[in-house]
Amino acid sequence: MKQSTAGIISEFRRLGVSAQEAKAYVALLQDEGVSGYQISKNAGIPSSKIYTILNILVERGFIVATDTRPVKYFPRPPVELLNELRDDLTSTINSLSSALQSFQNNKKSNGLLAWNINGRQDVIHKAKEMIQTSERRVFLATWAKELRPLRKVLAKAAARGVELHIVSYGPTNFDVGEIYYHRPSDYPYRERKEHRFVLTTDDSKAIIASLGEIEADNGLWTENQGLVMLFRDFVIHEIYIIQIEQVNPEEIKALAGLDWEKLRLS
C-alpha cells in the first residue's frame, strides 16, 4: 500500500471500517476485477484472512463479487458509496437523537438535581446564557454590581417580549421591566458580606449564588422543577416584602425592626 493511503485508512476507521477492510477496498480501486488472491497481495493482507474480509465488504455493499470461477471483485464507485454511508449515518444520528431525547424527557426526578458553579465570572456567564434563551419570564434578585453586566441581555430579552421582574438590593438606574428596590441591608451582606444572586427563567431554569467579599464565590444552577419554583417563589416573596414595606413602613418597622432583625433567627 502507498503511504498516501494512510490518511484514507484512518478516516475509514472513524466510520467503523477496519483497517484491513479499508485496505482491501482501496486496493480494489487501484486494481479492480481481480481475485481474492490478487487483492491479498495488493493490499498486504494475509491470504488466510482475505476472504473473510471480502465477504464483510460484500455484505456492507462496499464491493461486488462476480458469479464466476475464480470469483472476481469490483469496488462500488466512491461517490456512490460515500453518499450511501452519509445518508445511513445521518439517519442513525437522527434516530439516536430522538431516542435519547425521549429518555431525558422521561427521566425520573430523583436524578442529579443541581450543578455547582464556582466563581463570579461563571455565574454571570451562565446567567447571560439563561437570559438570552428566555422566552416568557425572568425573575432576578441581585445587587447593582451583578446587575451591571446583565443589563444588555436583559434589555434585549424585554425587547422580544420577555417579562422582567427584578429585585435590586440597593439603588440602580436600570429601568427596564418591573424593578423593585430592596433596602441595601440584606442580611447575608450584613452578616457575611455576601451578595445574594437568584435568577429563574421561564419557570424551567434557575441559578442561586453567594458572591462574597470575604469567602469564595459559589453557586448552583438547576433545571429541577421543584428547585426552580422554590427559587422563583423566593424572589416573589422578596417583592411581597418590598411592597408591604412601601405601604406600611412605620408599622413594619415597629413590628419587625429596622432591618427585620426582630424576626431573624439567631
Phi and psi in degrees as a GROMACS rama.xvg file:
@    title "Ramachandran Plot"
@    xaxis  label "Phi"
@    yaxis  label "Psi"
@TYPE xy
-73.1197  148.996  LYS-2
-60.8801  -30.955  GLN-3
-65.8816  -15.0778  SER-4
-85.5943  -5.95544  THR-5
-59.4203  -41.9965  ALA-6
-65.6159  -36.9104  GLY-7
-63.7416  -43.144  ILE-8
-60.312  -42.9089  ILE-9
-61.3382  -42.2995  SER-10
-67.4643  -39.3311  GLU-11
-60.3957  -38.9093  PHE-12
-63.2392  -31.0979  ARG-13
-67.6242  -19.8039  ARG-14
-94.7816  7.56722  LEU-15
86.1081  16.1432  GLY-16
-99.2373  128.937  VAL-17
-68.1923  160.994  SER-18
-60.2641  -41.4293  ALA-19
-70.3631  -35.9307  GLN-20
-63.4399  -42.7726  GLU-21
-65.2495  -41.8238  ALA-22
-60.9333  -41.7234  LYS-23
-65.2343  -42.0722  ALA-24
-64.4311  -45.9445  TYR-25
-63.9015  -37.8282  VAL-26
-62.6783  -36.6191  ALA-27
-70.3009  -32.7026  LEU-28
-62.2238  -32.6443  LEU-29
-84.3878  -26.0655  GLN-30
-152.58  88.4901  ASP-31
-92.2226  168.027  GLU-32
70.6821  35.8192  GLY-33
-120.433  169.728  VAL-34
-81.1831  168.373  SER-35
-60.1562  -37.0612  GLY-36
-60.9297  -44.6331  TYR-37
-67.0015  -39.0854  GLN-38
-61.715  -39.7816  ILE-39
-57.7938  -44.7833  SER-40
-67.9849  -45.4109  LYS-41
-65.4667  -37.9532  ASN-42
-91.2263  -11.6874  ALA-43
71.9293  35.4259  GLY-44
-108.454  132.977  ILE-45
-54.3273  139.241  PRO-46
-61.6697  -24.6301  SER-47
-70.4588  -16.895  SER-48
-112.191  -15.5937  LYS-49
-62.5206  -38.8589  ILE-50
-73.8237  -31.4134  TYR-51
-62.9481  -42.8635  THR-52
-66.4379  -42.9175  ILE-53
-64.7252  -38.1371  LEU-54
-62.7457  -39.2799  ASN-55
-63.2296  -43.4292  ILE-56
-65.6779  -35.654  LEU-57
-64.9261  -46.0353  VAL-58
-62.3143  -35.6454  GLU-59
-83.6767  -5.61461  ARG-60
82.2601  16.9289  GLY-61
-78.7272  -33.4623  PHE-62
-136.757  166.811  ILE-63
-123.302  137.323  VAL-64
-108.08  138.26  ALA-65
-84.3378  156.575  THR-66
-93.4509  63.9519  ASP-67
-133.441  171.88  THR-68
-124.638  117.003  ARG-69
-74.3951  159.29  PRO-70
-65.749  136.099  VAL-71
-117.667  153.745  LYS-72
-122.739  143.571  TYR-73
-131.219  139.937  PHE-74
-82.3871  146.94  PRO-75
-66.9239  143.384  ARG-76
-56.2082  135.339  PRO-77
-53.9555  -44.8724  PRO-78
-61.3498  -45.4155  VAL-79
-62.3825  -44.5272  GLU-80
-64.8817  -46.5517  LEU-81
-68.8128  -35.7534  LEU-82
-61.3239  -41.5088  ASN-83
-66.7694  -42.3206  GLU-84
-62.2746  -41.1525  LEU-85
-62.997  -44.8497  ARG-86
-63.3862  -41.5006  ASP-87
-64.4438  -41.7164  ASP-88
-66.2355  -42.5781  LEU-89
-62.4024  -43.1181  THR-90
-62.3341  -40.8237  SER-91
-65.2936  -43.6511  THR-92
-63.588  -43.0192  ILE-93
-63.5222  -40.6552  ASN-94
-64.845  -43.7303  SER-95
-64.6531  -40.9284  LEU-96
-58.2827  -46.3005  SER-97
-64.9693  -43.4447  SER-98
-66.9774  -44.3317  ALA-99
-68.0603  -36.7285  LEU-100
-63.1559  -37.4491  GLN-101
-65.8837  -35.1882  SER-102
-63.4641  -43.5761  PHE-103
-66.2113  -40.6569  GLN-104
-64.991  -29.3778  ASN-105
-100.288  12.6988  ASN-106
-65.59  150.569  LYS-107
-76.9648  154.034  LYS-108
-73.7503  -6.04054  SER-109
-91.7493  17.6208  ASN-110
-79.4058  -164.018  GLY-111
-60.935  126.672  LEU-112
-89.0395  -34.7883  LEU-113
-154.553  159.423  ALA-114
-120.715  137.354  TRP-115
-72.6724  146.472  ASN-116
-126.229  125.208  ILE-117
-113.747  123.847  ASN-118
101.796  140.74  GLY-119
-59.2083  -42.2567  ARG-120
-60.2487  -41.4049  GLN-121
-70.1283  -34.8461  ASP-122
-62.4554  -47.9912  VAL-123
-65.513  -39.577  ILE-124
-61.4098  -45.7463  HIS-125
-66.4404  -37.8272  LYS-126
-62.6281  -43.9136  ALA-127
-59.9268  -45.0794  LYS-128
-58.9786  -43.3184  GLU-129
-65.6387  -43.0307  MET-130
-67.1997  -39.7493  ILE-131
-62.3877  -29.5637  GLN-132
-99.8315  2.41492  THR-133
-68.9949  151.189  SER-134
-125.241  -25.6863  GLU-135
-125.339  -50.78  ARG-136
-154.286  138.221  ARG-137
-125.088  130.732  VAL-138
-114.906  128.816  PHE-139
-141.322  132.709  LEU-140
-124.57  119.531  ALA-141
-159.921  167.652  THR-142
-91.9315  162.741  TRP-143
-58.8243  -35.2577  ALA-144
-60.5256  -40.7683  LYS-145
-84.991  -22.7638  GLU-146
-71.7998  -32.6765  LEU-147
-55.0166  -50.022  ARG-148
-72.7215  -6.23986  PRO-149
-101.335  -4.5874  LEU-150
-60.4023  -42.39  ARG-151
-65.5813  -45.3943  LYS-152
-70.0472  -31.1379  VAL-153
-67.4606  -43.1822  LEU-154
-62.9497  -40.4043  ALA-155
-66.2802  -37.9594  LYS-156
-63.1099  -44.5299  ALA-157
-62.5688  -37.4941  ALA-158
-64.5069  -27.4868  ALA-159
-95.3709  11.4013  ARG-160
99.9717  9.48258  GLY-161
-79.5568  132.779  VAL-162
-73.6561  133.369  GLU-163
-114.791  126.516  LEU-164
-124.979  106.844  HIS-165
-121.814  123.048  ILE-166
-94.9105  120.512  VAL-167
-107.447  118.376  SER-168
-80.77  99.4937  TYR-169
95.3845  177.333  GLY-170
-73.2887  150.746  PRO-171
-153.422  149.717  THR-172
-97.9086  7.82997  ASN-173
-72.7028  127.961  PHE-174
-131.059  27.5123  ASP-175
-97.5591  130.417  VAL-176
82.9636  -165.629  GLY-177
-90.068  117.594  GLU-178
-110.588  129.674  ILE-179
-120.395  121.969  TYR-180
-92.2238  114.41  TYR-181
-94.1274  145.548  HIS-182
-57.465  140.356  ARG-183
-78.1207  46.3758  PRO-184
-136.092  36.0989  SER-185
-56.9693  138.613  ASP-186
-62.8165  -33.6281  TYR-187
-60.5736  -31.9728  PRO-188
-75.5897  -42.4049  TYR-189
-61.2207  -41.7614  ARG-190
-90.6586  -32.6335  GLU-191
-132.676  7.18554  ARG-192
56.2225  42.322  LYS-193
-114.126  138.623  GLU-194
-91.7008  121.58  HIS-195
-77.7491  141.243  ARG-196
-139.146  118.527  PHE-197
-133.401  128.975  VAL-198
-138.586  133.049  LEU-199
-131.622  145.882  THR-200
-130.149  129.769  THR-201
55.3608  24.6664  ASP-202
55.9124  25.9314  ASP-203
-129.146  -20.3053  SER-204
-138.448  152.191  LYS-205
-152.108  151.146  ALA-206
-128.09  139.473  ILE-207
-133.428  133.909  ILE-208
-147.587  154.38  ALA-209
-115.903  116.28  SER-210
-110.343  103.958  LEU-211
-103.582  160.003  GLY-212
-90.3451  -19.5493  GLU-213
-113.349  -57.5456  ILE-214
-81.7285  161.884  GLU-215
-66.1124  146.105  ALA-216
-69.7187  138.724  ASP-217
-156.486  157.779  ASN-218
-169.659  -171.749  GLY-219
-149.679  155.261  LEU-220
-127.692  153.393  TRP-221
-151.019  154.899  THR-222
-117.403  7.30677  GLU-223
-67.2712  124.495  ASN-224
-59.9197  -40.8627  GLN-225
-62.71  -44.9963  GLY-226
-68.9178  -39.9323  LEU-227
-58.7392  -46.6105  VAL-228
-68.1428  -33.8326  MET-229
-62.3933  -45.3039  LEU-230
-69.9321  -38.2308  PHE-231
-61.7821  -44.0628  ARG-232
-66.045  -29.3641  ASP-233
-60.7463  -46.3466  PHE-234
-62.3347  -41.1443  VAL-235
-62.1958  -40.8811  ILE-236
-64.8376  -35.6488  HIS-237
-62.6047  -39.5222  GLU-238
-63.4492  -41.8483  ILE-239
-56.3614  -47.581  TYR-240
-61.1319  -44.0567  ILE-241
-59.8297  -45.1507  ILE-242
-68.1228  -37.3288  GLN-243
-64.8482  -43.7148  ILE-244
-63.2357  -35.3902  GLU-245
-66.9905  -34.5968  GLN-246
-79.7042  -41.4689  VAL-247
-130.715  63.796  ASN-248
-62.3279  -43.8883  PRO-249
-70.5207  -40.3181  GLU-250
-62.9241  -42.4891  GLU-251
-65.0876  -40.82  ILE-252
-62.1071  -41.3868  LYS-253
-68.7752  -37.2921  ALA-254
-78.1514  -45.6532  LEU-255
-110.458  -11.1573  ALA-256
94.5761  167.343  GLY-257
-59.2814  -44.8621  LEU-258
-114.064  31.5936  ASP-259
60.2634  22.6502  TRP-260
-68.0304  -22.7988  GLU-261
-67.9887  -21.5866  LYS-262
-100.776  -3.01467  LEU-263
-77.1408  138.135  ARG-264
-83.0966  132.493  LEU-265
